[in-house]
């Protein structure tokens, strides 16, 4: 069964067609990468999947429910979460406090955030478990302002997981990371594979080929290929259009 099914998606900005009759299928439990050169329309696609933009044409179905016209908050409640949708990130708060806020937001319940610790157990315990899951258990009491870039991205992922998503939309999670930090994020995403359906937009090809079950290549808003890492590596059109194989172009 497909977790996400996109058919004929079109998004125009004036005379620019950013998404051009795009089809995409993301299977349940699959990590599906979307790659392409700068300006290919990848982030515009993610924006339409999350509900930040509405398409001019086409449909988006989530677990066989048409969500094309559903707003971002409705999609989040259904189970589509984009990592940076978390807006309540406070640099002066600790990692634990930030994840507690995300847990509280998902629950829809009202908690007295500054109540004694014993009365915050419903927030603390799941927040600690999420920090442990993303490898930040030892940083629970660290203020976000003191965290390295890679650790902040791990925290962002913990807060996304607090929303209990069925589909996660990750737009360049390795951006700005050192090689060591990228390796850590790849290891973390490998652990999460299968538990969630993931749409990953990423320029780090080593990460994409290490993680993706399938890859869709987008150029000028159109998908030109979809397949496994090996299939994409050996695709002549992909090598010419994106991977930079000049010999193929001659």
C-alpha positions in Angstrom: 0.0 0.0 0.0 1.2 3.5 -0.7 1.4 6.0 2.2 1.5 8.9 -0.3 0.3 8.9 -3.9 0.8 12.0 -6.0 -0.7 12.3 -9.5 -0.3 15.0 -12.1 1.0 17.6 -9.6 1.4 21.1 -11.2 2.6 24.3 -9.4 3.2 27.5 -11.3 4.7 30.8 -10.1 3.8 33.2 -12.9 5.5 31.9 -16.0 7.6 29.4 -14.1 6.3 25.8 -13.8 8.0 24.6 -10.6 6.2 21.2 -10.5 5.3 19.9 -13.9 2.7 17.1 -13.9 4.7 15.1 -11.3 3.7 11.6 -10.2 5.2 10.1 -7.0 4.4 7.0 -5.0 5.8 6.5 -1.5 5.2 3.0 -0.1 4.3 2.4 3.5 7.6 2.1 5.5 9.7 3.2 2.6 12.4 5.9 2.7 12.0 7.5 -0.7 14.6 10.1 -1.7 13.9 13.0 -4.1 17.0 14.3 -5.8 17.8 16.8 -8.6 19.8 19.9 -9.4 19.2 23.2 -7.8 16.0 24.7 -9.0 14.5 21.3 -9.9 11.4 22.0 -7.7 12.2 19.6 -4.9 11.3 22.0 -2.0 8.2 23.2 -3.9 7.2 19.5 -4.0 7.8 19.1 -0.2 5.8 22.3 0.4 2.8 20.9 -1.5 3.0 17.5 0.3 3.0 19.3 3.7 0.2 21.7 2.8 2.3 24.9 2.9 1.5 25.3 -0.8 -1.6 24.1 -2.8 -1.1 22.7 -6.3 -2.7 24.3 -9.3 -3.5 20.8 -10.7 -3.2 17.3 -9.6 -4.0 15.3 -6.4 -2.2 14.2 -3.2 -3.5 11.1 -1.4 -2.4 10.1 2.0 -3.3 6.5 3.0 -5.9 6.7 0.2 -7.5 9.9 1.6 -7.5 12.9 -0.7 -5.6 15.7 1.2 -5.0 17.9 -1.8 -7.0 20.8 -0.4 -6.3 20.1 3.3 -4.3 22.8 5.2 -1.0 22.1 6.9 -2.5 21.7 10.4 -5.0 19.1 9.2 -2.3 17.1 7.5 -0.2 17.2 10.6 -3.1 15.8 12.6 -3.5 13.0 10.0 0.1 12.1 10.3 2.2 14.1 7.8 5.0 15.9 9.6 7.7 18.1 8.1 10.8 18.5 10.3 10.9 22.2 10.4 7.2 22.6 11.0 8.2 22.8 14.7 8.0 26.5 15.5 8.3 26.3 19.3 12.1 25.9 19.5 13.5 28.1 22.2 17.3 28.6 22.3 17.2 29.4 26.0 15.4 26.2 26.8 17.1 22.8 27.3 16.7 20.0 24.7 14.4 18.2 27.1 12.2 21.2 27.6 11.8 21.7 23.9 10.8 18.1 23.3 8.4 18.4 26.2 6.7 21.3 24.4 6.4 19.2 21.3 4.9 16.3 23.3 2.4 18.7 24.9 1.5 20.1 21.5 0.8 16.6 20.1 -1.3 15.6 23.1 -3.6 18.6 22.7 -3.8 18.8 26.5 -3.1 21.7 28.7 -0.2 21.3 31.1 1.2 23.7 33.6 4.7 23.8 32.1 6.3 25.2 35.2 4.6 22.7 37.6 6.8 20.6 39.9 8.6 17.8 38.1 6.6 15.0 39.6 3.5 16.5 38.0 5.1 16.8 34.6 5.8 13.0 34.2 3.4 12.7 31.3 5.7 15.1 29.4 9.1 14.2 30.8 9.0 10.5 30.2 8.1 10.5 26.5 10.4 13.5 25.9 13.4 11.6 27.5 12.6 8.5 25.5 12.6 10.6 22.3 15.9 12.2 23.1 17.4 8.7 23.7 16.0 7.5 20.4 17.8 10.2 18.5 21.1 9.9 20.5 20.7 13.0 22.6 20.0 11.5 26.0 23.2 13.0 27.5 22.2 16.4 26.2 18.8 16.6 27.9 19.8 19.4 30.1 21.8 21.3 27.5 20.4 24.7 26.4 19.7 24.7 22.6 22.0 27.7 22.3 24.9 25.6 23.4 24.3 22.7 21.0 26.3 22.1 17.8 24.5 22.3 14.5 24.3 18.5 14.1 22.8 18.1 17.6 20.2 20.7 16.8 19.1 18.8 13.7 18.8 15.7 15.9 16.7 17.7 18.3 14.5 18.8 15.4 14.0 15.2 14.5 13.1 14.3 18.1 10.4 17.0 18.1 9.1 15.8 14.7 8.8 12.3 16.1 6.9 13.7 19.1 4.1 14.5 16.6 3.7 10.7 16.1 3.9 11.0 12.3 3.1 8.3 9.8 5.0 10.2 7.0 8.0 12.4 7.6 9.1 15.0 5.1 12.8 15.7 5.6 14.2 18.6 3.5 18.0 18.5 3.5 18.5 17.2 7.0 22.3 17.0 6.4 22.6 20.6 5.2 25.4 22.4 7.0 26.7 19.3 8.8 30.3 18.2 9.0 31.2 14.8 7.6 31.1 13.3 11.1 27.7 14.9 11.8 26.3 13.6 8.5 27.4 10.1 9.3 25.6 10.3 12.6 22.4 11.5 11.0 22.6 8.7 8.4 23.0 6.1 11.2 20.0 7.6 13.0 17.8 7.6 9.9 18.8 4.0 9.2 17.4 3.1 12.7 14.1 4.8 11.9 13.7 3.1 8.5 10.7 1.0 8.3 8.9 2.5 11.3 7.9 5.5 9.2 7.4 6.4 5.6 10.0 9.1 4.8 10.3 11.5 1.9 13.9 12.7 1.9 15.2 15.7 -0.1 19.0 15.7 0.1 22.0 16.8 -1.9 24.5 14.5 -0.1 24.5 11.6 -2.6 26.5 9.3 -0.3 23.7 9.7 2.3 21.0 9.2 -0.3 22.5 6.1 -1.8 23.1 4.7 1.8 19.5 5.3 2.9 17.0 5.3 0.1 14.8 2.3 -0.7 13.9 4.1 -3.9 15.0 7.4 -5.5 13.0 9.7 -7.8 15.1 12.1 -9.9 13.4 15.5 -10.7 14.6 17.9 -13.3 12.7 21.1 -14.1 9.8 19.9 -12.0 9.5 16.6 -13.9 10.5 13.1 -12.7 12.9 11.6 -15.2 13.6 8.4 -13.3 12.6 6.3 -10.3 14.3 3.3 -8.9 16.7 1.7 -6.5 20.1 3.3 -5.9 21.7 0.8 -8.3 19.1 1.6 -11.0 19.6 5.3 -10.6 23.4 5.1 -10.6 23.3 3.2 -13.9 20.6 5.4 -15.6 22.2 7.2 -18.5 19.6 10.1 -18.5 20.2 10.7 -14.7 24.0 10.7 -15.1 23.8 13.3 -17.9 21.1 15.5 -16.2 22.2 15.4 -12.6 25.2 13.2 -11.7 27.5 15.1 -14.1 28.7 12.3 -16.3 30.0 14.4 -19.2 31.1 11.4 -21.2 27.5 10.2 -21.4 26.5 13.5 -22.9 28.9 13.2 -25.9 
